Each structure stands twice: as structure tokens, then as C-alpha cells.
Amino acid sequence: MYELNLTLDLPFDAALEKVKKTLMDNHLGIVSDVDVQAIFKNKMDKCIPAYHIYGACNPKLADRVISAEPNAGTLLPCNFIMREEGDKTVVSFMNPVPVLGLSQSSEVHAVAAEAKRMIETVMAQLKSD
């Protein structure tokens, strides 16, 4: 499976704050934000509910990947999306194991497993709050 997801019973902005805090509490930061909703509106005049693609990163894990295989940086950061679905918000994290599994490096594979555990911890905390 390429992704791990959950639905938060929160509107988008409140869910975003909760996700940001939970990521930071687990040593993951948001390093990029693609506002798909705004792009669709500006480029195609198409209105869709809130939809963002974020890049999450732990610099120490990223360093291990790049040090082991410099070109594997093309597989970073771990992307996740947040999208509005009615009065709830869907959060879907990229599963780093199949993505980083494209590398032949055992160190990159080890980082993938560690990153997946971190994401699973984040998801468990988001579900429990």
C-alpha cells in the first residue's frame, strides 16, 4: 500500500494545526506546501474543497538517506495530503517503505522502516486525541 490514512473529525484549519503540532512533537516538520485548491482555481477556474500536498521531513533521517545514496534525495521528503471532506479532514501519508524501497541501499531501507514507524506514531496520536 502506498499510503496510510485517517479521517479527523475536524474542519481543515483545526486539523492542520493538530497535524502540525503532532508532527513537531515527533521530530517531523513541514518543509513544503502545495495548495492544490488555489492552483486549480487560478489555472483552471475549478473550485474544489481544501486540498494540500505537504512535505514532511526529519533532517537526520534525510541526511542518512542522502549520505547513503545521494540521488535517493529524489524520493524525499515524505509527502502527505490533507483534504477537506465535508466537515471532516482526510490525512493521507505516503508510506515511505515502498517509495524508498526503490533504492538498492540497505541503509535507505532502514530509514524507510524508521520513518514509517514515526508516521504510525503520529497517526496513533492523531487518532487518540
URMO-V586298 format. One record per helix or strand of 2 or more residues. SS is the DSSP state (H for helix, E for strand). FROM is the first residue (numbers start at 1). TO is the last residue. Records with the same first field share a line. If there is no record, write none. Layout:
SS->FROM-TO + FROM-TO
This chain:
E->3-8 + 29-35 + 51-57 + 78-85 + 88-94
H->12-25 + 36-44 + 59-68 + 70-75 + 96-100 + 106-128
